[in-house]
Amino acid sequence: MTSRVPATIRSRSAANIRSRSAAITRRTTQWARRFARTAPGVIGAVGAALALLALLGGLVTANQQSAKISRHDTVLAHTEPLANAAQRLYVALSTADAAASTAYLSGGIESPEVRIRYENALTDAAAALAEATTGAADAETRTILGRISAELPSYTGYVEAARANNRQGLPVGSAYLRQASALMQGSILKDAGELQHIRLGQLHSDQDAITGLPWWSAGALVLLLAACGYGSWILVRRTNRWINPGVVIAAGLGVVALLWILATTAATTAAIDTGATARFEKLSQARILAQQARTEETLQLITRGDIDASEQRFTAGSNQLRSDLAGLLSADSAASKAFSGWQDGHQKELAAYKSNDYRGAVDQSIKTDGAGSAAQFAALDAALKTELERTRQEVRDDVNTAGNALTLSPLGTMVLLLAAAGSIVVGVWPRLKEFL
């Protein structure tokens, strides 16, 4: 039969164990405090602290530089294509509206060229809308795209109703077309403009992240350098040696790492801050402004009434477009020449309308050869599209250049600071051994 240990004995044993453990802990703590005040304790603590700061600096710097590279990849694969899709959507919708008005002015069955222009604009809008929808991650963007998707079929329905009535010579067709244009200008294009603003804002944000100074990395490296200076002063007092080669080399490697991230920041800033993104945005707005002015120009003739208010809107848009083109392109550029030709054609159209030559005004507006307004406007739009595509490629090339400057920085700074940590250990260990 097994005897049981009384509870009082068990409690005394547990108390003794706790007492011995507490005594050991107190002795260990007291020994650590005494050792920390000795020369080897101070030297060891300085070496450990400096090596730890070097390792932390390497991790922080490598992570921040890697985050910049990740943003670079995001811009090329996601942000910039979505910004371009938003721009294409806005332009395509504006083009469709202008082409629908031009087709209506043709009377009866419009020319194949005008019809193809309208259908191609809708096709481009559908493609841009699909691309923008694929990359829509936030609720606000999805809501905007949902409204555009819901209203676009209504717009095309009004246009087809206007076209059917126009073929039969029924004047009610102009009412359908005005309703379609009001829906496009008053709702669909406003949503498209808001989407473009959001996408361009995201592009600017990502570019700023690439070019911004990595403050945490710079702070960690400055802290390491300051710690190396203070640690060297402590080592001088404890070892009576003016220079510890390991700590000096570590400080030098820290300086190299700091200069590296500053140099990459300067290089990425120089690559991206060339104004290409701002130029792309302004060219996009100029092309949209031209499409809106062209729509206003054709709606004047469809309304066949007092065009003073409409002419004021057209003049305001044209003056803004003239100012934008003067700031973006040279006076002898294809776009500037086409704009001047378009404005001259509009004055002829206006003069014919005011002299009660409606047919002459319509012919001047829709004529697709020579000095016709349609021909000159088509040349302007084509020139702006070409300039937009060239500027977009500049934006992508600038981001690529920035990415090339960042390529080796995560690995390079990590290697430098790992070497700094090793140098500290190698430099402090001989001084520590002198006391052991």
C-alpha positions as CSV (number, residue, x, y, z in Angstrom):
1,M,0.0,0.0,0.0
2,T,1.5,3.3,-1.2
3,S,1.9,6.0,1.5
4,R,0.9,9.5,0.6
5,V,3.1,12.6,1.2
6,P,1.3,14.9,3.6
7,A,0.1,18.2,2.1
8,T,2.2,20.3,4.5
9,I,5.4,18.6,3.3
10,R,4.4,19.2,-0.3
11,S,3.7,22.8,0.3
12,R,7.1,23.2,2.1
13,S,8.9,21.6,-0.8
14,A,7.3,23.9,-3.3
15,A,8.1,26.9,-1.1
16,N,11.7,25.8,-0.9
17,I,11.9,25.4,-4.7
18,R,10.5,28.9,-5.2
19,S,12.8,30.4,-2.6
20,R,15.9,28.8,-4.3
21,S,14.7,30.0,-7.7
22,A,14.2,33.5,-6.4
23,A,17.6,33.5,-4.8
24,I,19.3,32.3,-8.1
25,T,17.4,35.0,-10.0
26,R,18.6,37.7,-7.6
27,R,22.2,36.5,-7.7
28,T,22.1,36.4,-11.5
29,T,20.6,39.9,-11.7
30,Q,23.1,41.2,-9.2
31,W,26.0,39.6,-11.2
32,A,24.6,41.1,-14.5
33,R,24.4,44.5,-12.9
34,R,28.0,44.3,-11.6
35,F,29.2,43.0,-14.9
36,A,27.5,45.7,-16.8
37,R,29.4,48.3,-14.8
38,T,32.7,46.6,-15.7
39,A,34.8,47.4,-18.8
40,P,34.0,44.1,-20.6
41,G,30.3,44.5,-19.8
42,V,30.3,48.0,-21.3
43,I,32.3,47.0,-24.3
44,G,30.1,44.0,-25.0
45,A,26.9,46.1,-24.6
46,V,28.2,48.7,-27.0
47,G,29.2,46.1,-29.6
48,A,25.8,44.3,-29.3
49,A,23.8,47.5,-29.5
50,L,25.7,48.8,-32.6
51,A,25.5,45.4,-34.4
52,L,21.8,45.3,-33.6
53,L,21.2,48.8,-35.0
54,A,23.1,47.9,-38.1
55,L,20.9,44.9,-38.7
56,L,17.7,46.8,-38.0
57,G,18.9,49.6,-40.4
58,G,19.5,47.0,-43.1
59,L,16.0,45.5,-42.7
60,V,14.3,48.8,-42.7
61,T,16.2,50.1,-45.7
62,A,15.8,47.0,-47.7
63,N,12.1,46.9,-47.0
64,Q,11.5,50.5,-48.0
65,Q,13.5,50.2,-51.2
66,S,11.7,47.0,-52.0
67,A,8.4,48.8,-51.5
68,K,9.4,51.5,-54.0
69,I,10.2,48.8,-56.5
70,S,6.8,47.2,-55.9
71,R,5.1,50.6,-56.5
72,H,7.1,50.9,-59.7
73,D,5.7,47.6,-60.9
74,T,2.2,48.6,-59.8
75,V,2.4,51.8,-61.9
76,L,3.4,50.0,-65.0
77,A,1.0,47.0,-64.6
78,H,-2.0,48.6,-63.0
79,T,-2.2,52.3,-62.2
80,E,-1.0,53.8,-65.4
81,P,-3.0,51.5,-67.7
82,L,-6.2,52.2,-65.6
83,A,-5.5,56.0,-65.8
84,N,-5.1,55.6,-69.6
85,A,-8.3,53.6,-69.8
86,A,-10.2,56.3,-67.9
87,Q,-8.9,58.9,-70.3
88,R,-9.8,56.7,-73.3
89,L,-13.3,56.2,-71.9
90,Y,-13.9,60.0,-71.6
91,V,-12.5,60.7,-75.0
92,A,-14.5,57.9,-76.7
93,L,-17.7,59.0,-75.1
94,S,-17.1,62.6,-76.2
95,T,-16.2,61.4,-79.7
96,A,-19.4,59.3,-79.9
97,D,-21.5,62.4,-78.9
98,A,-19.8,64.6,-81.5
99,A,-20.1,61.9,-84.2
100,A,-23.8,61.4,-83.5
101,S,-24.5,65.1,-83.9
102,T,-22.5,65.2,-87.2
103,A,-24.4,62.1,-88.5
104,Y,-27.7,63.7,-87.7
105,L,-26.7,66.8,-89.7
106,S,-26.0,64.7,-92.7
107,G,-29.7,64.1,-93.1
108,G,-31.4,60.9,-94.1
109,I,-28.8,58.2,-94.4
110,E,-25.5,59.5,-93.1
111,S,-22.2,58.8,-94.8
112,P,-20.4,55.5,-94.0
113,E,-17.4,57.4,-92.6
114,V,-19.5,59.3,-90.1
115,R,-21.4,56.2,-89.0
116,I,-18.1,54.2,-88.6
117,R,-16.7,57.0,-86.5
118,Y,-19.7,56.8,-84.2
119,E,-19.6,53.0,-84.0
120,N,-15.8,53.0,-83.4
121,A,-16.2,55.5,-80.6
122,L,-18.8,53.3,-78.9
123,T,-16.5,50.3,-79.4
124,D,-13.6,52.1,-77.8
125,A,-15.8,53.3,-75.0
126,A,-17.0,49.7,-74.3
127,A,-13.4,48.4,-74.3
128,A,-12.2,51.2,-72.0
129,L,-15.1,50.6,-69.7
130,A,-14.4,46.9,-69.5
131,E,-10.7,47.6,-68.7
132,A,-11.6,50.1,-66.1
133,T,-14.2,47.8,-64.5
134,T,-11.6,44.9,-64.3
135,G,-9.3,47.1,-62.2
136,A,-12.1,48.6,-60.0
137,A,-11.2,47.7,-56.4
138,D,-12.9,50.4,-54.4
139,A,-16.6,51.0,-53.9
140,E,-16.6,54.6,-55.3
141,T,-15.1,53.5,-58.6
142,R,-17.5,50.6,-59.0
143,T,-20.4,52.9,-58.3
144,I,-19.3,55.3,-61.0
145,L,-18.7,52.6,-63.5
146,G,-22.1,51.1,-62.7
147,R,-23.8,54.4,-63.5
148,I,-22.0,54.7,-66.8
149,S,-22.8,51.1,-67.7
150,A,-26.5,51.7,-66.9
151,E,-26.9,55.0,-68.7
152,L,-24.9,54.3,-71.9
153,P,-27.6,52.0,-73.4
154,S,-30.2,54.8,-72.8
155,Y,-27.9,57.2,-74.6
156,T,-27.5,54.9,-77.6
157,G,-31.3,54.3,-77.6
158,Y,-32.0,58.0,-77.9
159,V,-29.4,58.3,-80.7
160,E,-31.0,55.5,-82.7
161,A,-34.4,57.0,-82.2
162,A,-33.1,60.3,-83.5
163,R,-31.5,58.5,-86.4
164,A,-34.7,56.6,-87.3
165,N,-36.8,59.8,-87.2
166,N,-34.2,61.7,-89.2
167,R,-34.3,59.1,-92.0
168,Q,-38.1,59.8,-92.3
169,G,-37.6,63.5,-92.2
170,L,-39.4,63.9,-88.9
171,P,-38.3,66.9,-86.9
172,V,-38.9,65.1,-83.6
173,G,-35.5,63.4,-84.2
174,S,-33.7,66.6,-83.1
175,A,-35.5,66.3,-79.7
176,Y,-34.2,62.8,-79.3
177,L,-30.7,63.8,-80.2
178,R,-30.8,66.8,-77.8
179,Q,-32.0,64.4,-75.0
180,A,-29.2,62.0,-75.8
181,S,-26.6,64.8,-75.7
182,A,-28.0,66.2,-72.5
183,L,-27.7,62.7,-70.9
184,M,-24.1,62.4,-72.2
185,Q,-23.0,65.9,-71.2
186,G,-24.9,66.2,-68.0
187,S,-24.4,62.7,-66.5
188,I,-22.3,60.2,-68.3
189,L,-19.3,62.5,-69.1
190,K,-19.4,63.9,-65.5
191,D,-19.0,60.4,-64.2
192,A,-16.3,59.6,-66.7
193,G,-14.5,62.9,-65.6
194,E,-14.7,61.9,-62.0
195,L,-13.3,58.4,-62.8
196,Q,-10.4,60.0,-64.7
197,H,-9.7,62.3,-61.7
198,I,-9.6,59.3,-59.4
199,R,-7.3,57.3,-61.7
200,L,-4.9,60.2,-62.3
201,G,-4.8,60.9,-58.5
202,Q,-3.8,57.3,-57.9
203,L,-1.1,57.6,-60.6
204,H,0.3,60.7,-58.9
205,S,0.1,59.0,-55.5
206,D,2.1,56.0,-56.7
207,Q,4.7,58.2,-58.4
208,D,5.1,60.2,-55.3
209,A,5.7,57.0,-53.3
210,I,8.5,56.1,-55.8
211,T,10.2,59.5,-55.6
212,G,9.7,60.2,-51.9
213,L,12.6,60.1,-49.5
214,P,12.4,56.9,-47.4
215,W,12.4,58.7,-44.0
216,W,12.4,55.5,-41.9
217,S,15.5,54.3,-43.7
218,A,17.3,57.7,-43.5
219,G,16.4,57.9,-39.8
220,A,17.7,54.4,-39.1
221,L,21.0,55.1,-40.8
222,V,21.4,58.5,-39.1
223,L,20.7,56.8,-35.8
224,L,23.3,54.2,-36.6
225,L,25.9,56.8,-37.4
226,A,25.1,58.7,-34.2
227,A,25.4,55.5,-32.2
228,C,28.7,54.7,-33.8
229,G,30.0,58.1,-32.8
230,Y,28.8,57.7,-29.2
231,G,29.9,54.1,-29.0
232,S,33.4,55.1,-30.2
233,W,33.6,57.7,-27.4
234,I,32.7,55.1,-24.8
235,L,35.2,52.6,-26.2
236,V,37.9,55.3,-26.1
237,R,37.2,55.8,-22.4
238,R,37.2,52.0,-21.7
239,T,40.1,50.8,-23.9
240,N,42.3,53.9,-24.1
241,R,42.5,53.4,-27.9
242,W,41.4,56.4,-30.1
243,I,40.1,54.3,-33.0
244,N,38.3,51.1,-33.2
245,P,38.7,50.0,-36.9
246,G,35.5,47.9,-36.8
247,V,33.3,50.7,-35.7
248,V,34.9,53.2,-38.1
249,I,34.4,50.8,-41.0
250,A,30.8,50.2,-39.9
251,A,30.2,54.0,-39.8
252,G,31.7,54.3,-43.3
253,L,29.4,51.6,-44.6
254,G,26.5,53.3,-43.0
255,V,27.4,56.5,-44.8
256,V,27.7,54.7,-48.1
257,A,24.2,53.1,-47.6
258,L,22.7,56.5,-46.7
259,L,24.3,58.1,-49.8
260,W,23.0,55.2,-51.9
261,I,19.3,55.8,-50.9
262,L,19.7,59.5,-51.3
263,A,21.2,59.0,-54.7
264,T,18.4,56.6,-55.8
265,T,15.8,59.1,-54.4
266,A,17.4,61.9,-56.5
267,A,17.6,59.7,-59.6
268,T,13.9,58.6,-59.3
269,T,12.8,62.2,-58.8
270,A,14.8,63.3,-61.8
271,A,13.3,60.5,-63.9
272,I,9.7,61.0,-63.0
273,D,9.4,64.7,-62.3
274,T,10.0,65.6,-66.0
275,G,6.4,66.9,-66.4
276,A,5.4,64.0,-68.7
277,T,2.5,63.0,-66.4
278,A,1.2,66.6,-66.2
279,R,1.6,67.0,-69.9
280,F,-0.4,63.7,-70.5
281,E,-3.2,65.0,-68.3
282,K,-3.3,68.4,-70.0
283,L,-3.3,66.8,-73.5
284,S,-6.2,64.6,-72.4
285,Q,-8.1,67.5,-71.2
286,A,-7.4,69.4,-74.4
287,R,-8.7,66.5,-76.5
288,I,-11.8,66.3,-74.4
289,L,-12.4,70.0,-74.6
290,A,-12.1,69.9,-78.4
291,Q,-14.7,67.1,-78.6
292,Q,-17.1,69.1,-76.4
293,A,-16.7,72.2,-78.5
294,R,-17.3,70.1,-81.7
295,T,-20.5,68.8,-80.1
296,E,-21.6,72.3,-79.3
297,E,-20.8,73.4,-82.8
298,T,-23.0,70.7,-84.4
299,L,-25.9,71.1,-81.9
300,Q,-26.1,74.7,-82.9
301,L,-27.2,73.7,-86.4
302,I,-29.5,70.9,-85.2
303,T,-31.4,73.3,-82.9
304,R,-31.9,75.8,-85.7
305,G,-32.8,78.7,-83.4
306,D,-31.0,81.4,-81.5
307,I,-27.5,80.2,-81.2
308,D,-26.0,83.2,-79.2
309,A,-25.8,81.2,-75.9
310,S,-24.4,78.2,-77.7
311,E,-21.9,80.3,-79.5
312,Q,-20.7,81.8,-76.3
313,R,-20.1,78.3,-74.9
314,F,-18.3,77.3,-78.1
315,T,-16.1,80.5,-78.0
316,A,-15.3,79.9,-74.3
317,G,-14.3,76.3,-75.0
318,S,-12.3,77.3,-78.1
319,N,-10.4,80.0,-76.2
320,Q,-9.5,77.6,-73.4
321,L,-8.4,75.1,-76.0
322,R,-6.3,77.7,-77.8
323,S,-4.6,78.6,-74.5
324,D,-3.9,74.9,-73.7
325,L,-2.5,74.2,-77.1
326,A,-0.2,77.3,-76.9
327,G,1.2,75.9,-73.6
328,L,1.6,72.4,-74.9
329,L,2.6,72.5,-78.6
330,S,4.4,74.8,-80.9
331,A,2.6,77.1,-83.2
332,D,3.6,75.2,-86.3
333,S,2.6,71.8,-84.9
334,A,0.0,69.7,-86.8
335,A,-2.5,70.2,-84.0
336,S,-2.1,74.0,-83.8
337,K,-2.5,74.3,-87.6
338,A,-5.6,72.0,-87.6
339,F,-7.1,74.0,-84.8
340,S,-6.7,77.3,-86.7
341,G,-8.3,75.7,-89.8
342,W,-11.2,74.4,-87.7
343,Q,-11.8,77.9,-86.2
344,D,-11.7,79.4,-89.7
345,G,-14.2,76.9,-90.9
346,H,-16.4,77.6,-87.9
347,Q,-16.5,81.3,-88.8
348,K,-17.6,80.5,-92.3
349,E,-20.2,78.2,-90.9
350,L,-21.4,80.9,-88.6
351,A,-21.5,83.5,-91.3
352,A,-23.6,81.2,-93.6
353,Y,-26.0,80.5,-90.8
354,K,-26.5,84.1,-89.9
355,S,-27.1,85.0,-93.6
356,N,-29.9,82.4,-93.6
357,D,-27.9,79.9,-95.7
358,Y,-28.6,76.9,-93.5
359,R,-27.7,74.4,-96.1
360,G,-24.3,76.1,-96.7
361,A,-23.7,76.1,-92.9
362,V,-24.4,72.4,-92.7
363,D,-22.2,71.6,-95.7
364,Q,-19.4,73.6,-94.1
365,S,-19.8,71.8,-90.8
366,I,-19.9,68.2,-92.1
367,K,-17.6,68.5,-95.2
368,T,-14.8,65.9,-94.7
369,D,-12.4,67.3,-97.3
370,G,-10.5,70.6,-97.8
371,A,-11.3,73.4,-95.4
372,G,-14.5,71.7,-94.1
373,S,-14.9,71.9,-90.3
374,A,-15.3,68.1,-90.0
375,A,-12.0,67.6,-91.9
376,Q,-10.1,70.1,-89.9
377,F,-11.5,68.8,-86.6
378,A,-10.6,65.2,-87.6
379,A,-7.0,66.4,-88.2
380,L,-6.9,68.2,-84.9
381,D,-8.2,65.1,-83.0
382,A,-5.8,62.8,-84.8
383,A,-2.8,65.1,-84.0
384,L,-3.8,65.3,-80.3
385,K,-4.3,61.5,-80.2
386,T,-0.8,61.0,-81.6
387,E,0.7,63.4,-79.1
388,L,-1.1,61.7,-76.3
389,E,0.2,58.3,-77.2
390,R,3.8,59.7,-77.5
391,T,3.4,61.4,-74.1
392,R,2.0,58.2,-72.5
393,Q,5.1,56.3,-73.7
394,E,7.2,59.0,-72.1
395,V,5.4,58.5,-68.8
396,R,6.1,54.8,-68.9
397,D,9.7,55.3,-69.9
398,D,10.3,57.7,-67.0
399,V,8.8,55.1,-64.6
400,N,11.1,52.5,-66.1
401,T,14.1,54.7,-65.7
402,A,13.2,55.2,-62.0
403,G,12.8,51.5,-61.6
404,N,16.3,50.9,-63.0
405,A,17.7,53.3,-60.5
406,L,16.1,51.3,-57.6
407,T,16.9,47.8,-58.9
408,L,20.0,46.9,-56.7
409,S,19.3,49.2,-53.8
410,P,17.4,46.7,-51.5
411,L,20.1,44.0,-51.8
412,G,23.0,46.5,-51.9
413,T,22.0,48.3,-48.7
414,M,21.3,45.1,-46.9
415,V,24.7,43.7,-47.8
416,L,26.4,47.0,-46.7
417,L,24.7,47.0,-43.3
418,L,25.2,43.3,-42.8
419,A,28.9,44.0,-43.4
420,A,28.7,46.9,-41.0
421,A,27.3,44.6,-38.3
422,G,30.0,42.0,-38.9
423,S,32.7,44.8,-38.9
424,I,31.4,45.9,-35.5
425,V,31.6,42.4,-34.0
426,V,35.1,41.9,-35.5
427,G,36.3,45.3,-34.2
428,V,34.9,45.0,-30.7
429,W,35.7,41.3,-30.0
430,P,39.5,41.8,-29.6
431,R,39.0,44.6,-27.1
432,L,36.5,42.4,-25.2
433,K,39.0,39.5,-25.1
434,E,41.6,41.7,-23.4
435,F,39.4,41.7,-20.2
436,L,38.3,38.1,-20.3
